[in-house]
Amino acid sequence: MSDPVDVLRLEPEDLDGHTLDELSDYLDRGRRPADPTIDDSPACQIALSALQRLRAVAGTFLEEEDDRSPGTDEDWIGRVLAVLPLEARAGRDFPLPVAAPDTEASVTEGALRGLVRSIGDAVPGLLVGGVRFGDPDAETREVDLDVQIALRYGVPLQEAEAQFRTALRAGLAPHAPFPLGRLDIRVVALIGGPSRPGAGS
Amino acid sequence: MSAEEALGKALTERIAGAAGVRGIFPQPGVLATVAALVPLPLPFGGPSGDVQVQRVDGEVVVRAKLATDLRVPSAEVVAAVRRAVVDVLDGEPCRISLQLCHID
């Protein structure tokens, strides 16, 4: 099987000098001994969260796939993940409205991307890849959002998409300092496939 | 510990304990700061960071990069942190700058 870490496209400059391999090893070690250069990096924390969810989801998929088709080719995970970019860099700052004149606050684009990924990965059968926020509309302040997902074979597309869309609008609202405009959800990959004839039960 | 270091430590501890705050990231490169490093027991393992404190033109300038809890609206986190800072400074003029870097 391809290691998911091998195919997630992240460069060391995105991760404050670390590689995804290093973060994966760090997770394997239970984050011990503590490495401040990882623990203190927002980008690394975002990537670690995504990596952790990815492992959980991939593990579940693999177990179920193996139940249906023992010995099945597991490289599909690598193929799916190859088209799911994971971005961890901070990106833009979106100012948060604050009534007190002595206080200014913002939320980073990276934090919002991570939130979108977290919301989507909680939808059964769905895995979030690329997340792209557009520029705020000059009049409405609305920001469009484009999300790439992989969907597990057999999961009803409309149902999963509707569940994700609802969760996304509800989950982003308390944190995004802008109204969400157009929301595009694009399926870029299918995970798994039908059982092979004669294989499994 | 100097008075400024004590102030930085007090601010860091109070901000770390504000509703919805899960951690504080360090801010390398900020000029003339008093950094107070406070280890934070966080469910996801990191970060233990610091709040940057400066005195500029009679104001205390407080900067923090935060990891926050997705269950708490960001505006509420900001308000809670501001209340914590104002409380610690006890009426001293201040400017607060917060960046939410990780919501989980």
Interface residues (C-beta under 8 A of the other chain):
Chain A: R31 A34 P36 I38 D39 D40 S41 P42 C44 Q45 I46 L48 S49 A90 D93 L96 P97 V98 A100 D102 T103 E104 A105 S106 V107 T108 G110 A111 L112 G114 L115 S118 G171 P174 H175 P177
Chain B: F25 P26 F44 G45 G46 P47 S48 G49 K65 A67 L70 V72 P73 S74 A75 V78 R82 P93 C94 R95 I96 S97 L98 Q99 L100 C101 H102 I103 D104
